[in-house]
Amino acid sequence: MPSLDPAAPIAELTRAIVDLPSESGHERELADAVEAALGAAGHLEVTRDGDAVVARTRLGRPRRVIIAGHLDTVPVNANLPAVDGSGPEGAELVGRGTVDMKGGVAILLKLAVELAEPSVDVSWVFYDHEEVEAELNGLGRLARTRPELLRGDFAVLAEPTGGEVEGGCNGTLRIDVTTRGRRAHTARAWKGENAIHAAAPVLARLAEHRPAEIEVDGLVYREGLQAVGITGGVAGNVVPDACTVSVNYRFAPSRDAAAAEAVVREIFDGFEVRVTDLAEGARPGLDAPLAQAFLGAVGGRPAPKYGWTDVARFSALGVPAVNYGPGDPSLAHADDERVPVAQLERCENGLRAWLTGPA
């Protein structure tokens, strides 16, 4: 079994973790190595659940924080092992997972082992299957079957944010808007009703829509409503009797699922609407004392997270959460994923300062 050395400099540890292939569904080797490194630290209680590993301090502190990161990556595409690079911030590490999110995982592993006496109790969560279907998500599995492992007062998810704090996240809703018609031969089109033509008002409403900007806990979330697909037609000489426009609505975390659904049903009033996917967002909870201490330690000005992330799973459990990790999120899943060493060091130092500062 490969071994990881948490005492190594953060860039070196990140490289070792990156070089362990761990595409979704194949995280076991990395999970084994993480479990072994955590198990060697006497101050941690380590729990294994599938290919998720949770390590907790038991210091009797009045407050507990959760710091989490996923072990898996999207498929490798000739971008392992990691190689050295350079960019605007200096030295970089280039390779699959450097951004999403092996750099964050390396920071978590290093701090989990080195910080035997943090000022708060900490639950370090390394989980599997984040990059695939939601029902396989390891954090979701823990929330369903081992919720006691995710109890806490505040959570940090090591999603790549360029080393800045992004609070909460927007929710996401997908719907199918369907129009109906009547089939006929196109040579006698007047005998039918064209469902694709009937979808024109649906597209017009989308084009006319102006997304809302909604302030939540001091952060302004920009919503979005976009057509993401359209299907219809059965043959090149048949008037189509059905057309479906697929729409994605990104909604501010001030709205719950019912409110988000009500918004799209009002916009498409008079049309057949079916919800196909729904995930509520997460409020940032930046007014909490632990959040304020976190912001003071890591620095910078918090921004909203427009995309959906697993912070929403913490929010559903009543735990306010933020995204904070090294790496440019626009490079996640790209073949030239690269993380500046300076960002790795800055995020490590920021989390270390928070966890060793005043409770």
N, C-alpha and C positions, 0 to 999 in steps of 0.2 A: 504494500500500500504506500502511495506517495505520502511524504510528510511535508508539513508547512511549518515554518519557523516564524512565529509572531514577533520575535525579538529583532528580526531583520528590518532594515529601513523600509519605509512604506512602499517605495517604488519597487524594491526587490521582492517584497511579499506580494504585491499586486501582480508582478510578472509571473511568479510561481502559481498564483491562483488562475490567472488568465491561461497559462499553458496547460492547465488540466481541462480538457474538453468536457463540457457539461451542457450540451444541447438539451432542451426540454425533454424529459423522459429518460435522460441518461446522466442524472446528477449524482448518482450513488458514489462514484469515486471521489468527487469533491466533497460530498456530504460526509463520507468516512474520514477524510483528511481533516475537515473542520471539526468533526466530533472528537477526533483524537487530540487535536491541539487544545480544544476547550477542556477536555477531560483531564489533561495534565495540569490544569490550574486548580489548585485545591480550594479556592474560594468560590467556585461555581458549582451549582447543581445543574447537571446536564440531562436533558430529556430528548430522546430520538422518537420521531413520529414519521414513519415512511422515510423520505429523504429530506425532512425538515429537522433542524436541530435547534433546540431552545436551551440557552444557558442563563441561569438566574443567580443573582446574589441574594443572600439571606442575612442581611445586616440589621434588620429591624428598623430601617429608616421609616419615617412617617409617610414618605411619598415614593412612588415607583414610576420609572419611565421605561418605555419600550423603544428599542432601537432595532430596526429590521431591514433586511435586504434579501433579495432573491438570488439563488445560486445558478439558475439556468440562463442560457443564452439562446438566441435564434441560431439557425444552422450556420456552421462554419463555411466560408467560401474562400479557401486558400489564404486565410488570414490568421493562421496560427503556425508556429509559435509567435509570441509577441516580438516585435523588433523596436529598436530605438528610432526616434524621430525628433524633429525640432519644429517649433512653431513660435507664434508671437510671445508666448510666455516662457520660452526656453525649451528645455528637454521635455520630450513627450514619450509615452509608451503607446505603440500602435498595435492593434490586433483585436480580434473578436472578443467583445465583452469588456474591453477597457473602459468604455463609457457606461454600458448597460449590463450589469453594474458591478463588475468585479473590483473596480477601484473602491467603491463603497463597501463591498464585502470585506476587502482587505483591511480597511480602516476599522470596521466593526470587530473583526477577529483580533486585530492587534490590541485595541483598547479593552476588549473583553478580558483578555489574558493579563494585560499589564495593570489594569486598574482594580486592585484588590479592595480598596477602601473608597469607592466613590461616595459623594455626598448624598446621593439618593440611591435607593435600590434600583437595579437595572435588570431588565429582561432583554437579552440579546437573541434575536430571532433570525435564523437563516432558513429560508424556505424554498420549496421546489415549484416547478410548473407554473411560473408566472407568465411566460411568453406564449401560452396556449389557451385552450378553452377555459372559461371562467370556472366551470365545474371541477376542473382538475387543480385549480390554484391551491398551493399548499397552505397559504395563509388563510384562505377561505375554509379549508379543511380543518385547520386548528380552531378557527372561530366556531365551527359547527360541533366539533367533537371534543376539543380540549380548551374551552373558553377561559378556563382558569389560568392558562399559560399566557393569555393576552390581557390580563387585568392590569390596569395602570392608570396614572393620572395624566399622562401626556405621552405622545409617540412621535418618533422621527423615522421617516422612511428614506433610505439612502438612494432614492431616485436621482438620476443626473440632473443637476440644476445649475451647472457652471459654478458651483460653490456658493450659490446664493440661496436664500430661504424662499420657498414658494408654499404659501399656506393653502390648506384644504385642496379642493378640486371641484371643477364643474361636474355635474351629472350628465349622463348621456341616455338618450331615448331614440329608438329607431321605430319608424312606422311604415306601413305600406298603405298608400292611398290608391284605391282602385276605382276605375270608371268602367262601366258596362255598356255594351252595344248589342248589335245583332249581326250575325254573319250573313254575308251574301257574296256572290261572285262579283269581282271588281268590274266586270263588263256590264253589270247591272247594279252598280253601287247604290242607286237610289232605293233599292229594296232592302238595304241594310242600314245599320247605324254604326259609325266608326268610333270605337272606344278610344283610339289613340287621339283622334281629333278632340274628343270630349275631355281629354286630359289637359288641354291648353290652359284652362283657367287655373288648374293646380300649379302649373309652371309659372303662370303670371303672378299668383299669390306669393310664390317663393321669390320671384325676382323683385317684387315690390316690398318684401319684408325687410324691415330695418331692425337689426339685433339690438336687444336691450343691454344696457350697462348698469349693473346692480351692485351696490356697495354692501358688503357683508363683513362685519368685524373689522372695518377700516380698509379693506381691500376691494377694488372694483373688478368684478368679473364680467367679461364680455361674453354674451351668449351668441349662439350661431344656429342657423336653420338652413340646411343645404340638401338639395336633391343629390343622392349618391348612386342612383340607378334607375333605369326605366326598362320595362319589359312589356311586350305586347306583340300580337300578330301570330298567325299560324302558317301562312303560306303567301307566296308572292302574288297570288291572284284571289285572295280572300279578304273581304272587309273584316277587320278584327273585332271580336266581341268582348274583349277585355284588355285593359292596359293598367299596369301597376307602376306607380312612381314611389321609389323607396326614398325616405327622408330621414336625415339624422338631425336631431335637436340637441344641442349642448346647452344645458341650463344651469343657472347660478345655484350655488348650494343653499340659498335661502328658500328654494322651492323643494318640496318633497315630491314623491312619485306622482301622487294624485294631482298636485298642482301643475306639474310638467305635462301630464297627459291632458289636463283641461286646456292648457295653452294651445297645443296642437289641434285638439278637436275643435276649438273655437276658430282657429285659422282656416281649417279645412271643413268648416261647417257645410253640410249639404253633400259631402262626399263620404264614401265608405272608407273608414279608417280602422286599421288593425295594428295594435302594438306588437312588435316582434322582438324587441330587446329593451331592457330598462335597467339602469344602475344609478342609484342616487349619488349625489356628490357628497362633499364633506366640508363643513364649516371649518375655518382655520383655528378658531378658538385662541387667537393671539392675545386675548385679554387675560388669560390664565397666568397666575404667578410663575409657574414653571416655564411657560412660553416666553414671558418677558425676560426671565433669567437666561433662557436659551438665546434669544435675540441679542441680548447684551454681550454674551460670550462670543458668539460667532460673527457678530458685526453685520453691516450691510442693512439695506432696507428691504423688508419683505414684499413679495409680489404675489399675485394670485396664480394658481395653477389652472390653466385653461383645459388641459387634457385630463382624462379620468385616470386616477392611480389607485393603488391599494390603500391609500390613506382613508378612502371611503369605507373600507372594511373596519378600520379602527373607529371611525365616526359612528358606524352602525352599532358598535359595542359601547358607545358613550365616551370614547377616548378622543379628545382633540388631537389632531396630528398635522405635521408639516412635512414637506419634501425638502431634503437637503443632502446633496452629494456632489462629488466631483464629476466633471465631464459635461460637454455641450450636448444638451438633449437632441439637438438637430442632427447629431452624428450617431445617435442610437440606431443600431441595426445596419448602419452603412458599412460597406466593405472596408472603408478606411477609418473605422473607429479609432480615436486617439484621445488620450487624456494627458494634460500637462502635469508633470511631476509637481509643479508648484501648487496646483489645485489639490492634489492628493495631500500634500503637506499642510495646506491651509485648512482643509476640512478636518484632518486629523487633529490639528492643534485647536481648532474651534470646539470640536466635541470634547476633547480632553479638558479644555479650560472650563467648559460648562459642567462637566461631570465631577470636577474636582473643586469647583468654586463653592460659594455659599449655597446651602440648600434652600 
